Amino acid sequence: MITLTRLNGKKFVLNAIYIEQVEAFPDTTITLTNGKKFVVRESVQEVIALVSSFYRQVAVLRLPEGLGGSESEK
């Protein structure tokens, strides 16, 4: 789960597994696999960083050897 901010300033938590695409229109728009869209204050790069961190936490994404992964991730 990642914490994001709606344009009105309210925080919400989104299950990153359901994110299909992230675009800037110029506001960052997140489209889920069910077609639902969320417009957030975070930049596309910030959303990508949050999603990548989430995937590392749930062990879905592992860094290949030699690319910065710690010994405990191998």
C-alpha positions in Angstrom: 0.0 0.0 0.0 1.2 3.5 -0.8 0.1 6.8 0.7 -0.8 9.5 -1.8 -2.4 13.0 -1.7 -5.5 14.0 -3.6 -5.5 17.5 -5.2 -7.7 18.7 -2.3 -4.9 17.8 0.2 -6.6 14.7 1.6 -4.3 11.7 2.1 -5.4 8.2 1.0 -3.8 4.8 0.8 -3.8 2.9 -2.5 -3.0 -0.8 -3.2 -0.1 -0.4 -5.7 -0.7 -3.9 -7.1 -3.7 -2.5 -9.0 -1.9 0.3 -10.7 -1.9 -0.1 -14.5 -0.4 3.3 -15.5 0.7 6.6 -14.2 0.6 9.7 -16.4 1.0 13.5 -16.2 -1.9 15.5 -17.8 -0.2 17.8 -16.3 -1.5 16.6 -12.9 -0.4 13.0 -12.1 -3.2 10.6 -13.0 -3.1 7.0 -11.8 -5.2 4.5 -13.7 -6.0 1.2 -12.0 -6.6 -2.2 -13.6 -10.4 -1.7 -13.2 -10.3 1.6 -15.0 -10.8 3.8 -12.0 -8.6 7.0 -12.0 -7.0 9.0 -9.3 -5.5 12.5 -9.7 -2.8 13.1 -7.1 -0.3 15.9 -6.0 2.7 13.6 -6.2 4.8 13.7 -9.4 5.0 10.6 -11.7 8.6 10.1 -10.4 7.4 10.2 -6.8 4.7 7.6 -7.5 7.2 5.4 -9.2 9.5 5.6 -6.2 6.7 4.8 -3.8 5.5 1.8 -5.9 9.1 0.5 -6.3 9.6 0.7 -2.5 6.3 -1.1 -1.9 7.3 -3.9 -4.3 10.6 -4.3 -2.5 8.8 -4.4 0.9 6.6 -7.3 -0.2 9.5 -9.0 -2.0 7.9 -8.8 -5.5 10.8 -6.9 -6.9 14.4 -7.8 -6.2 17.5 -6.0 -7.4 19.8 -8.2 -9.4 23.2 -9.0 -7.9 25.6 -6.1 -8.0 22.9 -3.4 -8.5 22.7 -2.3 -4.9 20.7 -5.1 -3.3 21.8 -5.9 0.2 23.0 -9.3 1.2 19.7 -10.0 3.0 17.8 -9.6 -0.3 19.7 -12.3 -2.1 
